[in-house]
Amino acid sequence: MVKIGRPVGLSLLFLLLLATALLVQRPAARPLYDPASNGPDGLLLLAEWLREMGYPVDTTGTRNFAFEPTDLLFIYPGEGRITQSEGERLVDWVEGGGTLVLVDTHDAELLDLFDFSTSRGDFTDQLIQRQPLLPEASVDITGTNLAGRLRLPDDSHFVALLAEDGTQTRAAAAVLGQGLGWVWLLSEDFTLTNERLTANRSSAQIVPALLRGVPTGGQIRFDTYHLQESTGAESGQIGSLQEWAYTTPSGWATLFLFGLGLLFLLLQGRRLGPPIQTVTQGRRREAAEFVVAMAGLQRRARVRDSIARHHIQRLKARLGRPWQIPADLPDSLFLSRLAEANPEMDDERISSIRSLLAALSAAPDEARLVALVQQAEEM
């Protein structure tokens, strides 16, 4: 197997996990009312329609609420909230000649700033023009069967253009001239999303009316800053590993460091460690080498007593095999049966065998053990 150093191995493992996390991470879902989205709740169709009419269309971006210079600004409901300073900027901009379109807004700052509210009621499939919207627009606008409407106070300066039959407090579209600019209020019926413009074209008649106060070729923007909550860079929090790697200095440094490490390994030509040495078949071992190796092992292990017992059993087996005398008998009984069975065994030879067995049983040293084994072989 290829050998890899522990630091290099840990670095490669961390790099692999980092790359996997960056690749498999799910992309963030598009928010509602995204001007670049072609989904049912996107505004791509409205943006393209305005461009075809000769108006450049852009967004405020997601880093800050930068809507100047703009001639018409769409603000849709989102996750972010309008602050007091942003509301004051909007008022100054409108009084300077800008056109502000608030679509189905529920933002507390905007509700308080322009003095209106929203309400829920019965579904109404028909809206009537209380004031002329466009000369060529139909008197009754149908298909607007949503329950969300605008509620204007009795002393409101807004002029209700479209409302439910017989009432002004349940308006669907209203306009206010403020300074040199205009403020439009649109209910949920006129979100002008891709789905609404294709399924209910009657609601699209409001778009030319919104452009009345916009000069030809004027800049139109959509507020995308408040569609989502503030990003991690603004709140001081990191939402994901991908965001940390792409938006923080420490993430950039980590990616740069691992890039340099990979470049170094490639240039060194050692991607997975040193080359593997080929193992060749050597000379086959002989039986005598095994015997010598085992003898050396037993010698280092200091097991002379077991070797002595082995040669005692070996000597008794060789002497008693012709007379069917078991070698596991005690020495005295073995010698007495050997003297009875073998007539050639005289007292002198029996005495020498007894002395040899006693010497082997006495756990001799290494030199003495070798001499006793030789004597047993001769016997």
N, C-alpha and C positions, 0 to 999 in steps of 0.2 A: 504494500500500500504506500501511497505517496505520503511523505512526512512533511507536515506543515507546522511551523512554530506556533506556540500558543498566542503570542500577540498578533501575528498575522492572521491566524485562524479566527480569533475573536473579532478582529477588524473586518474581515470578509463576511462573517456572520452578521455583524451589525449593519454593514452596507446592504447585504441581501434583504434583511428585514426592513430597512428604511426604503429600499426601492420597491419592495412588495407593498408596503403601506401606501406609498405615493401612487402606485399604479392601480391598486384595487379600490382605492377610496372612492366612494360614490360622489359624483358631482352635485353641487348644491342645486336644489330645485329652484326653478324660476318663480319669482313672486307673482302674485296677481297683478294685472294691469301693467305688464311689462311691455314697453313699446317695441321690443325686439322679438317678442314671442308670437308664434303663429298658432298657439293653442286657442281653445274656446274663450279663455279669459284674457288673452293678449290683446295688444293694441296695434299690431303690425299693419293691419288693413287700414286703420284710420291714419297712421303715419304715412303710408304709401299714398293714400288718397290726397292728403295735404301736400305732399311733394309733387304729385301730378298737377295740382292747381298752382304750382309755382312758389310754394312756401318752403324754405329750408327748415327741416325738422331736426331737433337735437334733444339731448337730455341734460339734466343738471349734474349727472354723475352720482357716484356713491360715496365719495370721500368728503364732500362738503356741499352745502346748499348754495351753489353758485348758479343763479338764474339770470343774472344781468350779463350782457344786454339782451333783452327779450321783449318782443311785442305782445306775445300771447303765451300764457303759462297754464298748463293743465295740472291740477293737483288731485290725485286719486287717493282713496283711503289705503293706508299701509300700516306696517308695524311700528314705524317711528312716529313721534309726536312733534308737532310744531311748538317751538319754544316762544317765549314772549319777545325776545329780540328778533327772531325770524318773522313773527307776525308784524312787528313794527316796520321791518324792512319791506314786507309785502305791501303795507299801507302806503308807505312813501313811494314805492315803485308804481302802484296803481294811480296815485294822485299825480305822478309825473307823466302819465299817458299809457301805462300798460293795461292789458286786458287779462284778468284773472278768472279762470274757470274752475269752480269747486264742484267736483262730481261726487255725489253721494257721501259727502264728508260727515264724519262723526268726531272730528278732532275738537276737543274742548276749547282750545285757544281760538280756533277759527269760528266756532259757534258763538263764543263770547265777543270776539272782535267785530263780527259783522251782524250780530244781533238776530239770529234765527235759530231754529231747532228742527229736528226731524221727528216724524211720528209714524206709527204703524196703524193701519186701518183695514177696511175691506178692500178686496180686489176690485179694481175698476179698469175695464177694457177700453175706455174711451177718455180722451182729454180734449178740452175745448180751448181755443185761442181766446183769451180774455183781452189781449192786445195783439195787434197785427205782428205776426212773427216774420213772415216773408210774403210778398204779394202772390207768389205762385204756390205757396204751401197750402195744404188742405186745411179746411176749417176744423175738422175733427181728425185727431191723430189716434189711430186704433192700434191694438196689439200691445199697449203699455199696461199690462195686467198685473203689475207688481204693487205690493201694499205699501212700500216705503215712499213717503211724500215729504215735502217741505212744509214747515209750519212757521208762518210769518206773523209777528205780533200786529196788533191793530195800528200802532203808530209807526210801522216799518216804512223805511224809505225805498224798499225794493218794490219793483213793479212786477206783479205776477203775470207772466205771459201765457202759460199753460197751466190749467188747474182742472180739478174735477168739476163736474156740472153743478153750478149754483153755489159754489163756495170758493173763497179766496184763501182760507187758512190751510187748505190741502192743495198746495201748488206743486207742480212738477218742474217748472222752470221759471226763474225770476232773474231780473237784471237791475243793477244799481249803477248810476253814473256818479263817480266819486273823483273829484278833481278833474283831471284831464283824461282819466281812464274809466274802465268799466269792470264790474264784478258780476259774474254770472253764477247762479246757483242752479244745479241740475240734480234731479232726484235719481233714484236707482234705475228709473226707466231709460235714462240717457247715458249709460256708462259707455256706449259706443264701442263695445268689444267686438272682436272678430265674429263671434256668434250672433250678437245683436244686429250687427250691420248686414249680415247675410240672411238671418231668419226674420228680422223685423225691419224692413227698409223704411218704414214710416218714421221711425225715430231718427233716421239720418237727416231729416229735414232741418234739424237744429244746427247742423254744422255750418251751413252758409250764414246763418244768423250770427254765430259766434265770431265770424270773420269781419263783421261790419266795422268794428273799430280797429282793425289791423291793416296797416298800409300794404300795398301790393308788394309781394316778395318779402314781407316782414318775417322776422325770426320767431319760430314757434318751438317751445320746449315742453317736455314732460318732466314732472318732478319724480325722479327715481331715487333721490336721497332718502326719502321717508317711506319707501316701499318696504324696506326691511329694517331690522334693528341695527344699531350701530355695529360696525365691524370690530373684530378683536383688536385691531391696531388703535382704535379710538377709545375702547373701554379698558384697555390694558390687559385683556385676557386673550388667550389663544384658543381657538375653537377646535383645531384639528392639527394633526402632525403635518399635513400638507401645508396648512397655513403657517405653521411655525417655520418650516423649511424654506418657504417662498417669501415670507414677509418680515422675518427677523434677522438681525445681523448674525446671531449665533447659528441660525439655520443656514445662512449663506456660507458662513465659515466652515460648517460641517460638510456641506456639499463640496466646497472647494478643496477641503482637506482630503476627502475620499477620492476626488477626481485626481489630485496630485499623486495619491498612493497608487491608484490604478495605472496612471501613466508611468510611474517609477517601475512597477512590476513588469509592465509591457516592455519598457526599454531594457530592463535587465534580462529579459528572456526567461524569467523564473516565475511563471504564472502560478504554478501549483507546487513549487518546491524543487529540489535538485532532481536530476534524472535518476531513474531506478537502475541499480546495478544488476546485470544479468547473472543469475546463479547457474554455474556449470556443474555437471556431474563429475565428482572427484573419484579417487581410487576407492574401490570397495573394501570394506573392512574384512580382516581375516579373523578366524575363530580364536587364534592365540591372542589377538589384540583385545578381544572381549574378556578373555580370562585374565589378562594382565590388568585391564581396567577394573574389573571386579575385585581383583586382589588388592589393587591400590586403594579402592574405595573402602574395602573392609579394613585395610591397614589404618587408614586415616580415621575410621570410625572406632577403632580400638575394640574389636569384637573377637578377641583371641579365645575367650571361653566357649563361644559357639563353634569356632573352628575346632577346638579341642574335642568337644562333644561329637562333632561330625566324624572326626577320625577315630574316636573310640567306637562308635557304631559301625563304621566302615571296617575296622579291624575285627570286631566280634562277628560281623556278617561273613567276612571272608573265611574266618576260622571255623565257624559253626555251620556253614552252608552244606559241606559234604555229609554231615551227621544230623542234619535237620534240627539244629539247635537254634531257637529264636535269639536274635541279637538284643532284644529288649529285656532279657533276664538280668537280674543283679549280677555283679561281677563274680562273687563267690559261688553262686549257684551255677552260673555259666561255666566257670572253670571246673567245678566238680563234675558236671555232666560231660564236659569235653574230655576229662581224664578217663571217665568210664567208657565213653564211646570210642576214643582213639587210643589204641594200645601203644602207639608210638610216643605218646605224651608221657614223658617221665617227670619226676618231681622237679628236676632242674629247669626244664622248659616251661612247666606250669608256673614255677616261681618267677622266671623272667617275664612271662606274659602278665602275671599279677603286678609286677613292679612297673611295667610299661603302662598298664591301665591306671595305676595309682598316680604315676607321674603326670599323665595327661589330665587327670581329674584335679590335680593340684593347681591349675591355672598358671602355667609357667610363663616366663617372659618370651619375647619374640624369638630370640636366638635359640632358647631351650625348646620352644615349640617346633621350630624347623627341624632340630636334631631328632626329637621324638618322632616326628612324622616320618623322617627318613628311616629310623629304626623300625617303625611299624611296617613300612614297605618291605624292608629286608626280611622281617619275620613272616 
